Amino acid sequence: MGSTETEMEEGSDDPQALLIAIAERRDRQAYARLFRQFAPRLKAFLVRGGLSPVVAEELVQETLLSVWRKAGYFDPERGSAVTWIFTIARNLKIDHQRANRRSMPVEPDPADEPDAPRPADDLLLTAEREEQVRDALKSLSEEQLQVVRLAFFSEKTHSEIARDLGLPLGTVKSRVRLALGRLKSLLGDMS
């Protein structure tokens, strides 16, 4: 290895170069730079993943300690240094969550509880609104009804509708806009 490569490696903040320096020479300065570069990113990643800041901080420490210990296992042929480091953090997070899942009682999820029965007048009002919408849809032209069905009932994008029907995108958008305008004028404010 030439002196320019060594200088570049030692002064570099490239994660791969830092990992190689740690693996080959147990370079503490490279480790310190890697730590400064990744500690905040890993903590943010773990907090976004649902961990408390305190637990995330502990797992960051464990992750970066594993990086120090296992740097020799890093293989740049299998993936990037960033991916390797974040995978270690993700695996530690999963292990932590599994361990805590066993030790903590499972609280019922409010979403699992059945919905309260709806009042009869609410059901009647909903049925009337649905009938008004059906009648309003019948007043649309076949072309407009076709694009409204695809857009709102089949949840297709305007581009997908244009492709499926063999129409220009502008035509599809125009038909949807005209159909919605017609529906709005027929239905008014249904709230």
C-alpha positions in Angstrom: 0.0 0.0 0.0 1.5 3.4 -1.0 1.8 6.4 1.3 -0.9 8.3 -0.4 -3.4 5.5 0.2 -2.4 5.4 3.9 -2.8 9.1 4.2 -6.1 9.1 2.4 -7.3 6.2 4.6 -6.2 7.8 7.9 -7.7 11.2 7.1 -10.8 9.8 5.5 -14.3 9.8 6.9 -15.3 7.1 4.4 -17.0 4.4 6.5 -15.4 1.6 4.5 -11.9 3.0 4.8 -12.5 3.5 8.6 -13.7 0.0 9.0 -10.7 -1.4 7.2 -8.3 0.6 9.3 -10.0 -0.7 12.4 -10.0 -4.3 11.2 -6.3 -4.3 10.0 -4.6 -2.0 12.6 -7.1 -1.7 15.4 -6.9 2.1 14.6 -8.4 4.0 17.5 -8.5 7.3 15.7 -10.5 5.6 12.8 -12.8 4.2 15.4 -13.3 7.6 17.0 -14.2 9.1 13.7 -16.5 6.3 12.9 -18.2 6.6 16.3 -18.7 10.4 15.9 -20.1 9.8 12.4 -22.5 7.0 13.3 -23.6 7.5 16.9 -26.2 10.2 16.2 -27.4 8.5 13.0 -27.9 5.2 14.8 -29.7 6.8 17.7 -32.1 8.6 15.4 -32.7 5.3 13.5 -33.4 3.4 16.7 -35.7 6.1 18.2 -37.6 6.3 14.9 -37.9 2.5 15.2 -39.9 2.9 18.4 -37.2 2.8 21.1 -36.9 5.3 23.9 -33.9 7.6 23.7 -32.3 5.9 26.7 -32.6 2.4 25.2 -31.5 3.7 21.8 -28.4 5.2 23.4 -27.6 1.8 25.0 -28.0 0.0 21.7 -25.9 2.5 19.9 -23.1 1.8 22.4 -23.6 -2.0 21.9 -23.7 -1.5 18.1 -20.4 0.4 17.9 -18.7 -1.9 20.4 -19.7 -4.8 18.0 -18.3 -2.8 15.1 -15.0 -2.5 17.0 -14.9 -6.2 17.8 -16.2 -7.5 14.5 -14.6 -5.1 12.0 -12.6 -8.0 10.6 -15.8 -9.7 9.5 -16.9 -6.8 7.3 -16.8 -7.8 3.6 -17.1 -4.9 1.1 -18.1 -7.5 -1.5 -21.3 -8.2 0.3 -22.5 -4.7 1.0 -21.6 -1.2 2.1 -20.1 -0.3 5.4 -23.2 1.8 6.2 -25.5 -1.1 5.6 -23.3 -3.4 7.7 -23.3 -1.1 10.7 -27.1 -0.4 10.5 -27.8 -4.1 10.2 -25.9 -4.7 13.4 -28.1 -2.0 15.1 -31.3 -3.4 13.6 -30.4 -6.9 14.8 -29.7 -5.6 18.3 -33.0 -3.7 18.3 -34.9 -6.9 17.3 -33.1 -8.9 20.0 -34.0 -6.2 22.6 -37.6 -6.1 21.6 -37.9 -9.9 21.7 -36.4 -10.0 25.2 -38.7 -7.2 26.4 -41.8 -8.8 24.8 -41.3 -11.9 26.9 -40.8 -10.0 30.1 -43.6 -7.5 29.7 -47.3 -8.3 30.0 -49.2 -7.8 26.8 -51.7 -5.0 27.1 -54.9 -5.3 25.0 -54.9 -3.1 21.9 -58.0 -0.8 21.9 -58.2 -1.3 18.1 -59.0 -5.0 18.8 -62.2 -4.1 20.7 -65.4 -4.3 18.7 -66.9 -1.1 17.6 -69.9 0.1 19.4 -73.2 -0.4 17.5 -74.2 2.6 15.4 -77.4 4.3 16.3 -80.3 3.5 14.0 -80.7 7.1 12.8 -77.0 7.1 11.8 -77.5 3.9 9.8 -80.6 5.4 8.1 -78.8 8.6 7.2 -75.9 6.7 5.8 -78.3 4.6 3.6 -80.0 7.7 2.3 -76.6 9.3 1.4 -75.5 6.1 -0.4 -78.7 6.2 -2.4 -78.2 9.9 -3.3 -74.6 9.0 -4.5 -75.9 6.1 -6.6 -78.5 8.3 -8.2 -75.9 11.0 -8.9 -73.5 8.5 -10.4 -76.3 7.4 -12.8 -76.5 10.9 -14.2 -72.9 10.8 -15.4 -72.0 9.9 -19.0 -70.7 6.4 -19.5 -67.2 7.8 -20.1 -67.2 9.8 -16.9 -68.7 6.9 -14.9 -66.0 4.6 -16.2 -63.1 6.8 -15.1 -64.8 7.6 -11.7 -65.2 3.9 -11.0 -61.6 3.2 -11.9 -60.2 6.1 -9.9 -62.3 5.9 -6.8 -63.6 2.3 -6.5 -60.6 0.5 -8.1 -58.1 3.1 -6.7 -56.2 3.4 -9.9 -54.1 6.5 -10.7 -55.0 8.7 -13.7 -51.9 7.3 -15.5 -53.1 3.7 -15.0 -56.6 4.6 -16.2 -55.2 6.3 -19.3 -53.0 3.2 -20.0 -55.9 0.8 -19.4 -58.4 2.6 -21.5 -55.9 3.7 -24.2 -56.8 7.4 -23.6 -54.5 10.4 -23.3 -53.8 11.4 -19.7 -55.4 14.8 -20.2 -58.6 13.2 -21.4 -58.8 11.1 -18.3 -58.1 14.1 -16.0 -60.7 16.1 -17.8 -63.4 13.4 -17.5 -62.6 13.0 -13.8 -62.8 16.7 -13.2 -66.1 17.1 -15.1 -67.6 14.1 -13.3 -66.6 15.4 -9.9 -68.0 18.8 -10.8 -71.3 17.2 -11.8 -71.4 15.1 -8.7 -70.7 18.1 -6.5 -73.5 20.1 -8.1 -76.0 17.2 -7.7 -75.0 16.3 -4.2 -74.2 19.7 -2.7 -73.0 19.5 0.8 -73.9 16.1 2.2 -72.5 16.7 5.7 
